[in-house]
Structure formats: C-alpha cells, structure tokens
Amino acid sequence: MQLRSIRPWGGDPVDVTVEGDRITAVTPAAGAGNPGLLALPGFINTHAHVDKSWWGRPWVSYVGEDSTQGRIAHERRHRDELGIPGVPVTERVLREFLRHGTTAARTHLDVDLGVGLDSIHVAREAAAALDGAIELEIVAFPQDGVIRRGGVLELLEQAAAEGADHIGGLDPCAIDRDPVAQLDGIFRVADHHGCGLDIHLHSGGDLGAFEYELIIDRTRALGMAGKVNISHGFALGELDPAAQERILDGLAEQGITWSTVAPVSSAPLPWREMLDRGIGIGLGTDGIRDLWSPYGDGDMLKIALAFARLHRVRHDEDFVTVAQLATSRAAGFVGREVHDIVPGARADLVLVDAENVPDAVVRTPARHTVIAGGRVVVADGELVI
C-alpha cells in the first residue's frame, strides 16, 4: 500500500509505503502541487473501560447516587440486564474507537466476585473479532474494591497469571478505607508477576497527596520504577506549589506516569512541568455511554480538545504537544517503543482535512481515512470493517 501526498503533522507532503502492518518508507511526495490531507499517527486511548458500555442500545437513564460509591452500586444492580460485559457491545465500542481513529487502547476491565475474569475474556474476544485492527493493553481492574471484598486479590492474581498487562487499584482510602492493605496487596501481585500497576485515584487535596506518597514509596521500595501509572489523580492540580513540586519530583524519580480524561470540573494539571520532568501523560475517554455516565463517543480528538481548553492552550506549539499526548507520546502506555509516521512503526494513520495540527485539535474534523495495522478501516469517512 502507498499513501501519496499526505502531510504528517502538517508538514511537507510525503508518500508513505506500507508493507504488512508496518511503515517501511517515508519519502518526499512524487506529485507536485497537491497539499494533501493532514496525517497523524493513530490515536492511543490510555484510559478506557470498553467492557461497561451500553452503546447501540436504547437510552438508559441514570438513576444512581452521584458519588463514586453510588455509581459502583448502580452499575452492579443493572449491568446484567444490559448484557454487560458482553462481546457484541464491547465490539461496538471498539468499532467506534476505530471510526474516530483510535488504533490502540489501554483498557480497565472489571474483575470482581460477580463477573470473575469475564470482562477480560470478553474484551480479548471482541478485539480478536476485529483481526488486530485495534490493539488492547489490559488492566485487571477491581472496580468494587480490593480488601473489602474477600477473594478479589486472588482474582487479580489469576488475571496476572493469565497475562493481564497491569493490575488496577481504586481509591485505597475512600473505597477500601485501608490504603496500606490495598496498596501492599496489589503491589505484591504486580511485583510477583512482573506486570504493571494502574491505579484510579479520585480523592482531592491532602488525602490525594497522601495516596501519591504511599504509591511513590512502594514503587521505590520494590524497584518498580517505570511500571506504575496513576489515573485521574485529581488532587495534583489542587495542591499548593511546594507540595505539588515534592510530588512531581517523586513521580519523576520513579518514572510514574499519569493518565487523565480532562473532565471539565477538574483542576488543571501542571502539565508543562510534568513533561519538563519527563513524566509521561496520556489522555483517555474513560467510560463510553455506560452506567456511570451517558457521555462519550470514543473520539480522542475531542478529548485532546477538552484537555487544551481545560489548560487554556493558546499557542500552536502547545496544540501540537497536546495532539502528541493523544498519539506519539502515548506509545509507552500500550507497550510500544515508537508510535509515529516513521519507518518501522506500526502502520496506524489518521487522515483529516485540516490546515495544521492546531486546526485539527480545535475543529475536530471527521476522520477521512483511518489505517490500522496496515489495513484501511475507515474510507471517505465510513467504517469499512
């Protein structure tokens, strides 16, 4: 396959040669006078829940309590009647990801006493049905708590033994109310199996900072630098400058990364300072039209726009960096060394009709063409797989 006269990152037109699932050559465009479509690497969703959605079903009204615990209870009451988790709906979500140009995702998949490891099996089956078009990095996620539910740690151990890429955690203070026991438990499982950790943290202020410090300490003690990620972490943007700097130094020292879904009500992150310290930041959609929230359609370009608006981005170079957070800079979140429009990279490309990258982020144009693993999955704006 050859893609002619496209503009990676809005630069000069080039021709891109694809063989199998790899980019093998990028050369100056042979044709003259055709500015071509703007090209970005496929989007990487670093925080998804592909097992939870009711996408494609009639509208489901939310009637749960407006709290983390209330949403957990609401989901547990109603997921069975909606066929959650299930292969058909999970495949529909993955197709929406592809429609919008997402070609790889790190997804948190519920592991609890009700579903066991079914969510993991469902997600793998749904991805297999798409024949590798979208690649998944799997987090075994204890949505209903770890310590307060006897047997969950054993399920996480089983998930890790069966090849889960990461073990999840959730609000060790607010949910389990025993941060030492939860963190010691999940760190033990991850350390034993050599997998990563990806921990949801919703607590604000000093309580959130306390959880960060516990995680940094355990990462250091177990030699797990570079294998831990914090999801959400809303408190970071709320801390005073001295506390924030102390936490950032610890995160940078231990190679702890961060993923955010850029919710409108959250405090802006010190994102430039994080990047200056080498702290990886990934963007994600969180849930997509599920029993937690009716919002979301899987469009990572919209998430990039939300991040830019939350952080009051104005300058062109910052818009480019935000687009990189949703693409090339997120490579490590899905186990890739490189994810870009360069020889040797997996052939994941998104073509849009945009003047430049800032225009693409601000206007979120339709995805004209999406290539995933060397296959055309969107042509002329229509999903074709």
C-alpha positions as CSV (number, residue, x, y, z in Angstrom):
1,M,0.0,0.0,0.0
2,Q,1.2,3.5,-0.8
3,L,-0.3,6.7,0.7
4,R,0.5,9.6,-1.7
5,S,1.0,13.2,-0.8
6,I,-0.1,13.3,2.8
7,R,1.2,15.7,5.4
8,P,2.5,14.1,8.6
9,W,1.9,16.6,11.4
10,G,1.0,19.2,8.8
11,G,4.5,19.3,7.3
12,D,5.5,18.9,3.6
13,P,3.7,16.3,1.5
14,V,5.2,12.8,1.6
15,D,4.5,9.4,0.2
16,V,4.2,6.6,2.8
17,T,4.9,3.0,1.9
18,V,3.2,0.3,4.0
19,E,4.1,-3.4,3.9
20,G,2.1,-5.7,6.0
21,D,1.4,-3.9,9.3
22,R,4.5,-1.7,9.2
23,I,5.5,1.6,7.6
24,T,8.6,0.8,5.5
25,A,9.4,4.2,3.9
26,V,8.5,7.9,4.1
27,T,9.7,9.8,1.1
28,P,9.1,13.3,-0.4
29,A,5.8,13.3,-2.4
30,A,6.3,12.4,-6.0
31,G,3.4,14.5,-7.2
32,A,3.6,18.3,-7.2
33,G,1.0,20.9,-6.4
34,N,-1.2,18.7,-4.2
35,P,-1.1,19.8,-0.5
36,G,-2.7,16.6,0.6
37,L,-4.6,15.6,3.8
38,L,-3.1,16.2,7.2
39,A,-1.8,12.9,8.8
40,L,-1.5,12.0,12.4
41,P,-0.5,8.7,14.0
42,G,-3.5,6.6,15.2
43,F,-4.9,7.9,18.4
44,I,-4.0,6.0,21.6
45,N,-6.6,5.9,24.3
46,T,-4.7,5.5,27.6
47,H,-7.7,5.2,29.9
48,A,-10.8,3.3,28.7
49,H,-13.5,1.0,30.1
50,V,-14.5,-1.0,27.0
51,D,-16.5,-3.6,29.0
52,K,-19.0,-1.3,30.6
53,S,-20.8,0.4,27.7
54,W,-24.5,0.2,26.6
55,W,-23.5,1.7,23.2
56,G,-26.0,0.8,20.5
57,R,-28.9,0.0,22.9
58,P,-31.9,2.2,23.7
59,W,-31.2,5.1,26.0
60,V,-30.5,4.1,29.6
61,S,-31.4,6.8,32.2
62,Y,-29.1,7.2,35.1
63,V,-30.8,6.8,38.5
64,G,-27.9,6.1,40.8
65,E,-26.5,8.3,43.6
66,D,-24.0,10.9,42.5
67,S,-20.8,9.6,44.1
68,T,-18.2,7.0,43.3
69,Q,-19.7,4.5,45.6
70,G,-23.2,5.3,44.3
71,R,-22.1,4.7,40.7
72,I,-20.5,1.4,41.6
73,A,-23.7,0.2,43.3
74,H,-25.8,1.4,40.4
75,E,-23.7,-0.4,37.9
76,R,-23.7,-3.6,40.0
77,R,-27.5,-3.5,40.1
78,H,-28.1,-3.1,36.4
79,R,-25.2,-4.5,34.4
80,D,-26.7,-8.0,34.0
81,E,-29.9,-6.8,32.5
82,L,-27.9,-4.9,29.8
83,G,-25.6,-7.8,29.0
84,I,-22.6,-6.1,30.5
85,P,-19.9,-7.4,30.0
86,G,-20.7,-8.8,26.6
87,V,-18.8,-9.4,23.3
88,P,-21.3,-7.6,21.0
89,V,-21.4,-4.3,22.9
90,T,-17.7,-4.4,23.5
91,E,-17.0,-4.9,19.8
92,R,-19.4,-2.0,19.0
93,V,-17.3,0.2,21.3
94,L,-14.1,-0.8,19.7
95,R,-15.6,-0.1,16.2
96,E,-16.4,3.4,17.4
97,F,-12.8,3.8,18.5
98,L,-11.7,2.8,15.1
99,R,-14.2,5.1,13.4
100,H,-12.7,8.0,15.3
101,G,-9.1,6.9,14.6
102,T,-8.1,5.2,17.8
103,T,-5.9,2.2,16.9
104,A,-4.6,1.2,20.4
105,A,-6.0,1.5,23.9
106,R,-5.2,0.7,27.5
107,T,-8.5,-0.5,29.0
108,H,-9.5,-1.2,32.5
109,L,-11.7,-4.3,32.7
110,D,-13.7,-5.1,35.8
111,V,-12.6,-8.0,37.9
112,D,-14.9,-8.8,40.8
113,L,-16.8,-11.5,42.6
114,G,-19.8,-11.1,40.2
115,V,-18.1,-11.3,36.8
116,G,-14.8,-13.0,37.7
117,L,-12.5,-12.6,34.8
118,D,-15.3,-12.5,32.2
119,S,-14.6,-8.8,31.3
120,I,-11.1,-9.7,30.3
121,H,-12.2,-12.7,28.2
122,V,-14.9,-10.6,26.5
123,A,-12.5,-7.8,25.6
124,R,-10.0,-10.2,24.1
125,E,-12.7,-11.9,22.1
126,A,-14.1,-8.6,20.8
127,A,-10.6,-7.4,19.8
128,A,-9.9,-10.7,18.0
129,A,-13.1,-10.3,16.0
130,L,-11.6,-7.2,14.5
131,D,-8.5,-9.2,13.5
132,G,-5.9,-7.0,15.2
133,A,-7.2,-3.6,13.8
134,I,-7.1,-2.3,17.4
135,E,-4.6,-3.4,20.0
136,L,-5.5,-3.6,23.7
137,E,-3.4,-3.3,26.7
138,I,-5.3,-4.9,29.6
139,V,-5.7,-3.7,33.2
140,A,-7.4,-6.1,35.6
141,F,-9.5,-3.5,37.5
142,P,-11.1,-4.1,40.9
143,Q,-13.9,-1.6,40.4
144,D,-15.7,-2.8,43.6
145,G,-12.7,-2.6,45.9
146,V,-9.9,-4.9,46.8
147,I,-9.7,-5.5,50.5
148,R,-13.4,-5.0,51.4
149,R,-14.4,-7.9,49.0
150,G,-12.7,-11.2,50.1
151,G,-11.4,-13.0,47.0
152,V,-10.7,-10.1,44.8
153,L,-6.9,-10.2,45.4
154,E,-7.0,-13.8,44.4
155,L,-8.8,-12.9,41.2
156,L,-6.2,-10.2,40.4
157,E,-3.5,-12.8,41.0
158,Q,-5.3,-15.1,38.5
159,A,-5.7,-12.3,35.9
160,A,-1.9,-11.6,36.2
161,A,-1.1,-15.2,35.8
162,E,-3.3,-15.3,32.6
163,G,-1.4,-12.4,31.1
164,A,-3.0,-9.2,32.2
165,D,-0.6,-6.4,31.4
166,H,-1.4,-4.4,34.5
167,I,-3.2,-4.7,37.9
168,G,-5.5,-2.0,38.8
169,G,-6.4,-0.3,42.1
170,L,-9.0,2.2,43.2
171,D,-9.1,4.9,45.9
172,P,-7.3,2.9,48.7
173,C,-8.5,5.4,51.3
174,A,-12.1,6.2,50.2
175,I,-13.2,2.7,48.9
176,D,-11.3,0.1,50.9
177,R,-10.6,2.5,53.8
178,D,-7.3,0.6,54.3
179,P,-4.7,2.1,52.0
180,V,-1.8,0.1,53.4
181,A,-3.6,-3.2,52.8
182,Q,-4.9,-2.4,49.3
183,L,-1.6,-1.0,48.1
184,D,0.5,-3.7,49.7
185,G,-1.8,-6.3,48.1
186,I,-1.8,-5.0,44.5
187,F,1.9,-4.1,44.6
188,R,2.6,-7.7,45.8
189,V,0.7,-9.2,42.9
190,A,2.3,-6.9,40.3
191,D,5.8,-7.5,41.7
192,H,5.3,-11.3,41.7
193,H,4.1,-11.4,38.1
194,G,6.2,-8.7,36.7
195,C,3.3,-6.7,35.4
196,G,2.4,-3.0,35.7
197,L,0.1,-1.1,38.0
198,D,-2.5,1.4,37.0
199,I,-4.4,2.9,40.0
200,H,-7.5,5.1,39.9
201,L,-7.3,8.0,42.4
202,H,-10.3,10.3,42.8
203,S,-9.6,11.8,46.3
204,G,-8.7,15.5,46.4
205,G,-6.4,17.7,48.4
206,D,-4.2,16.3,51.2
207,L,-5.8,12.9,51.1
208,G,-4.9,12.5,47.4
209,A,-1.4,13.7,48.1
210,F,-1.1,11.1,50.9
211,E,-2.0,8.4,48.4
212,Y,0.6,9.6,45.9
213,E,3.2,9.5,48.5
214,L,2.3,5.9,49.5
215,I,2.5,4.9,45.9
216,I,5.8,6.6,45.3
217,D,7.3,4.9,48.4
218,R,6.2,1.4,47.4
219,T,7.4,1.9,43.8
220,R,10.8,2.8,45.2
221,A,10.9,0.0,47.7
222,L,10.0,-2.7,45.2
223,G,12.2,-1.4,42.4
224,M,9.1,-0.9,40.2
225,A,10.2,2.3,38.6
226,G,8.6,2.8,35.2
227,K,5.8,0.3,35.8
228,V,3.2,2.4,37.7
229,N,0.6,4.7,36.4
230,I,-1.9,7.0,38.2
231,S,-5.3,7.5,36.6
232,H,-7.3,10.7,37.2
233,G,-5.3,11.9,40.3
234,F,-7.5,15.0,40.6
235,A,-5.7,16.2,43.7
236,L,-2.5,17.1,41.9
237,G,-3.9,20.3,40.4
238,E,-5.2,21.3,43.8
239,L,-2.0,21.2,45.8
240,D,0.0,24.2,46.9
241,P,3.1,24.8,44.9
242,A,5.5,23.3,47.5
243,A,3.5,20.1,47.9
244,Q,3.0,19.9,44.1
245,E,6.7,20.2,43.4
246,R,7.5,17.5,46.0
247,I,5.1,15.1,44.4
248,L,6.3,15.8,40.9
249,D,9.9,15.1,42.0
250,G,8.8,11.7,43.4
251,L,6.8,10.8,40.3
252,A,9.7,11.8,38.0
253,E,12.3,9.9,40.1
254,Q,10.2,6.7,39.9
255,G,9.0,7.0,36.3
256,I,5.4,7.1,37.4
257,T,3.1,8.1,34.6
258,W,-0.2,9.9,34.5
259,S,-3.4,9.5,32.6
260,T,-6.3,11.9,32.5
261,V,-9.7,12.2,30.8
262,A,-9.6,16.1,31.3
263,P,-13.0,16.4,32.9
264,V,-14.3,20.0,32.8
265,S,-14.8,20.3,36.6
266,S,-11.2,19.2,37.5
267,A,-8.3,21.4,38.4
268,P,-5.8,21.9,35.6
269,L,-2.7,19.7,35.9
270,P,0.8,21.2,36.0
271,W,1.3,19.5,32.6
272,R,4.2,21.5,31.3
273,E,6.1,21.0,34.5
274,M,5.3,17.3,34.3
275,L,6.6,17.0,30.7
276,D,9.7,19.0,31.6
277,R,10.5,16.4,34.3
278,G,9.9,13.6,31.9
279,I,6.6,12.4,33.5
280,G,4.5,10.7,30.8
281,I,1.0,11.9,30.3
282,G,-1.7,10.0,28.4
283,L,-5.2,11.0,27.5
284,G,-8.3,8.8,27.6
285,T,-12.0,8.7,27.2
286,D,-12.9,6.9,30.5
287,G,-16.3,5.2,30.1
288,I,-18.4,5.5,26.9
289,R,-22.1,5.8,27.5
290,D,-22.3,3.5,30.4
291,L,-24.0,3.0,33.8
292,W,-21.7,5.7,35.3
293,S,-22.3,8.4,32.7
294,P,-24.3,8.9,29.5
295,Y,-21.4,10.9,27.9
296,G,-18.7,9.9,25.5
297,D,-18.4,8.7,21.9
298,G,-14.8,7.4,21.8
299,D,-13.4,10.4,20.0
300,M,-9.9,11.0,21.2
301,L,-9.5,14.2,19.2
302,K,-12.4,15.6,21.3
303,I,-10.5,14.6,24.5
304,A,-7.4,16.4,23.2
305,L,-9.6,19.5,22.6
306,A,-11.1,19.2,26.2
307,F,-7.5,18.9,27.6
308,A,-6.5,22.0,25.6
309,R,-9.5,24.0,26.8
310,L,-9.1,22.9,30.4
311,H,-5.5,24.0,30.3
312,R,-6.2,27.2,28.4
313,V,-3.9,26.3,25.5
314,R,-3.4,29.2,23.0
315,H,-0.1,28.7,21.2
316,D,0.4,26.5,18.2
317,E,3.3,24.6,19.7
318,D,1.2,23.6,22.7
319,F,-1.6,22.4,20.5
320,V,0.9,20.1,18.8
321,T,2.1,18.8,22.1
322,V,-1.5,18.1,23.1
323,A,-2.0,16.1,19.9
324,Q,1.2,14.2,20.7
325,L,-0.2,13.3,24.1
326,A,-3.1,11.6,22.3
327,T,-0.8,9.9,19.8
328,S,3.0,9.6,19.6
329,R,3.9,10.5,23.2
330,A,1.5,7.8,24.4
331,A,3.4,4.9,22.9
332,G,4.6,3.5,26.2
333,F,1.1,3.3,27.6
334,V,0.4,0.4,25.1
335,G,3.8,-1.2,25.2
336,R,5.3,0.4,22.1
337,E,8.7,1.9,21.7
338,V,7.6,4.2,18.8
339,H,4.3,5.3,17.5
340,D,4.6,7.8,14.7
341,I,4.6,8.2,11.0
342,V,8.1,6.8,10.6
343,P,9.7,3.7,9.1
344,G,9.5,0.7,11.4
345,A,6.4,1.9,13.2
346,R,3.1,0.0,13.1
347,A,1.1,1.5,10.2
348,D,-1.5,3.4,12.2
349,L,-2.5,6.6,10.5
350,V,-5.4,9.1,10.6
351,L,-6.0,11.4,7.7
352,V,-8.1,14.6,8.2
353,D,-8.9,17.6,6.1
354,A,-7.2,20.3,8.2
355,E,-4.8,23.1,7.6
356,N,-2.5,22.2,10.5
357,V,-2.4,20.4,13.9
358,P,-3.9,23.3,15.9
359,D,-6.8,23.5,13.3
360,A,-7.3,19.7,13.7
361,V,-7.5,19.9,17.5
362,V,-9.8,22.9,17.7
363,R,-12.1,21.8,14.9
364,T,-12.0,18.0,15.4
365,P,-12.8,17.3,11.7
366,A,-14.3,14.0,10.5
367,R,-11.7,11.2,10.1
368,H,-11.4,10.9,6.3
369,T,-9.2,7.8,6.3
370,V,-8.0,5.5,9.1
371,I,-5.4,2.9,8.6
372,A,-4.9,0.4,11.5
373,G,-2.1,-2.1,11.3
374,G,-1.7,-1.6,7.6
375,R,-5.5,-2.1,6.9
376,V,-7.9,0.6,5.8
377,V,-10.7,0.6,8.4
378,V,-12.2,4.0,7.5
379,A,-12.5,5.2,3.9
380,D,-14.1,8.5,2.9
381,G,-15.4,8.9,6.5
382,E,-17.1,5.5,6.7
383,L,-16.2,2.4,8.7
384,V,-15.4,-0.4,6.3
385,I,-14.7,-3.4,8.6
